[in-house]
Amino acid sequence: MGKNVIFTLLTMLYFFVYVVTSLNSSTDEYALLAFKSKITSDPNKDLAKNWSQGTSFCNWIGITCGRRHQRVRGLNLANMGLRGTIAKEIGGLSFLRSMIISHNNFHGFIPDEMGKLSQLREIEMQYNELNGAIPTSLGFLQNLQKLNISYNNFNGNIPNRIFNLSSLVEISFEHNSLSGSLPMDICYNLLKLELLRISWNQISGNIPPSLGRCTNLKRISLSNNNFAGSIPMEIGNLSKLQILILGRNNLTGDLPSTIFNITSLLEVSVGENKISGKFPDHPCNRATMLEFLELSDKKFHGEIPPSLFQCHALRTLNISFNEFSGRNIPNEIGNLSALEYLDLSNNDFTGNIPNEIRNISALEYLDLSHNDFTGNIPNEIGNFSALVYLYLNDNGFTGNIPNEIGNFSALEYLDLGSNGFSGNIPNEIGNLSSLVDLDLSSNNFSGSIPYEIGNSSGLEYLYLSSNILTANGLPDLEDLYLGGNQLSGEIPGYISILSKLIVLDLSGNSFTGRVPMNLGNLREPMDSKLCLESIDE
């Protein structure tokens, strides 16, 4: 073959490639401009100023092109405040691998044409206003690895074809209105799946035991749905699992002990179900890294196994609203030195608070309310300098409030109501400069209301009713409950200058004289409450 013939053939081939590439590039530009045309709000003018036919679309904001063919590979428009719908012409971006339009205001449907994007690996559409059904066509995206459409308004069933995409690593459908059930063979093809997040929907049926075949799963979030039946023991086969969130469903049966065989486990949350029985023994023999355990609002009964307090990595422990009992909280609770959140409320615990609790100096939240605890508050409680929430209400505690309570420099909420505390309210309570809500009602406190309470400049709610107190100065409040004490004389004038006051209860005292005229200036009378029983003129 002569040189001229070869040269001619190469020229023709080059021209053919040039024409095809140009046509395909034109297709990409057309698809992007069609996408732009559906944007009704572009507050930062990102697309309006930048997406122009006068420049190469590979230089447009949010666009990434391949080096070889100059075709659109990536579309990233996250967090731009865009409003509009997704144009069906998006299906023309045949080289697209990543589509990220999260944290915007897109609405309407996902177009079926997206199912043509055979190279697509990543879809991120979370935090928009998209609605309608999930298109079945997405089940044809054989290269898809990440599908995140959380925090939208999608409804209907999840197409089963999606669970056949063997390339998927992440499925995130949280906070939508999806219904139906999960296929029983959900993990027959999803062997690469690491994240399954379907919380806050309306999914029903049983949790498929085949989840145990997704051996790469690291996170399962199925909470706030309508799942029923038992928790599959096969979940214990997931040797890489870190987070298991199944709360707020209708699950029944026992909590499988196999879950706690997973050495990588960090978080277990199965509260607000109908799970019952005894808590598994030795939960942290193998799950030594467990940091978060939430088992509230179920029917666990019996004593807490002492082995629970060998979970040294725990930061959050919530076993409230159960039927746990026991003479005392085990002294071993002091072993949980990393604990930041402890909720034992609404059980049947009795006895004293153990002194060993002082070892949990990192606590920020402590709730022992609605039990049958007795005795004094130990002075060691003053070690909790990081504490923000302290609820000891509705128990049988007695004695004085320890002065060490003044060490709670970060405390915002303190509820000691409905106990048998007596003596004076300590002046040290005025050291609680961050206090917002203070409830000491329904006790046997006597003496005067400490003037130092006024040091808590952020105090909004003060409940002192049903004690044996006399009056003193008080801070600027929204709610003030002084009913059922031994207050007498005229209503103090300082009450009339509480400019933010919404609720005032002075009932059940021995006040005399006239009701000050400007008490009627309680903010927004329709939303206010005024109770002034037992005022003798």
Stockholm file with secondary structure:
# STOCKHOLM 1.0

chainA/1-537         MGKNVIFTLLTMLYFFVYVVTSLNSSTDEYALLAFKSKITSDPNKDLAKNWSQGTSFCNWIGITCGRRHQRVRGLNLANMGLRGTIAKEIGGLSFLRSMIISHNNFHGFIPDEMGKLSQLREIEMQYNELNGAIPTSLGFLQNLQKLNISYNNFNGNIPNRIFNLSSLVEISFEHNSLSGSLPMDICYNLLKLELLRISWNQISGNIPPSLGRCTNLKRISLSNNNFAGSIPMEIGNLSKLQILILGRNNLTGDLPSTIFNITSLLEVSVGENKISGKFPDHPCNRATMLEFLELSDKKFHGEIPPSLFQCHALRTLNISFNEFSGRNIPNEIGNLSALEYLDLSNNDFTGNIPNEIRNISALEYLDLSHNDFTGNIPNEIGNFSALVYLYLNDNGFTGNIPNEIGNFSALEYLDLGSNGFSGNIPNEIGNLSSLVDLDLSSNNFSGSIPYEIGNSSGLEYLYLSSNILTANGLPDLEDLYLGGNQLSGEIPGYISILSKLIVLDLSGNSFTGRVPMNLGNLREPMDSKLCLESIDE
#=GR chainA/1-537 SS CCHHHHHHHHHHHHHHHHHHHHHHHHHHHHHHHHHHHTEEECTTCHHHHHCCTTSCGGGSTTEEECTTTCCEEEEECTTSCCEECCCGGGGGCTTCCEEECCSSEEEECCCGGGGGCTTCCEEECCSSEEEEECCGGGGGCTTCCEEECCSSEEEEECCGGGGGCTTCCEEECCSSEEESBCCTTTTSSCTTCCEEECCSSCCEEECCGGGGGCTTCCEEECCSSEEEEECCGGGGGCTTCCEEECCSSEEESCCCGGGGGCTTCCEEECCSSCCEECCCSCTTTTCTTCCEEECCSSEEEEECCGGGGGCTTCSEEECCSSEEEESSCCGGGGGCTTCCEEECCSSEEEECCCGGGGGCTTCSEEECCSSEEEECCCGGGGGCTTCCEEECCSSEEEECCCGGGGGCTTCCEEECCSSEEEEECCGGGGGCTTCCEEECCSSEEEEECCGGGGGCTTCCEEECCSSEEECCCCCCCSEEECCSSCCEESCCGGGGGCTTCCEEECCSSEEBSCCCGGGGGCSSGGGCEEECCSCBC
#=GC SS_cons         CCHHHHHHHHHHHHHHHHHHHHHHHHHHHHHHHHHHHTEEECTTCHHHHHCCTTSCGGGSTTEEECTTTCCEEEEECTTSCCEECCCGGGGGCTTCCEEECCSSEEEECCCGGGGGCTTCCEEECCSSEEEEECCGGGGGCTTCCEEECCSSEEEEECCGGGGGCTTCCEEECCSSEEESBCCTTTTSSCTTCCEEECCSSCCEEECCGGGGGCTTCCEEECCSSEEEEECCGGGGGCTTCCEEECCSSEEESCCCGGGGGCTTCCEEECCSSCCEECCCSCTTTTCTTCCEEECCSSEEEEECCGGGGGCTTCSEEECCSSEEEESSCCGGGGGCTTCCEEECCSSEEEECCCGGGGGCTTCSEEECCSSEEEECCCGGGGGCTTCCEEECCSSEEEECCCGGGGGCTTCCEEECCSSEEEEECCGGGGGCTTCCEEECCSSEEEEECCGGGGGCTTCCEEECCSSEEECCCCCCCSEEECCSSCCEESCCGGGGGCTTCCEEECCSSEEBSCCCGGGGGCSSGGGCEEECCSCBC
//
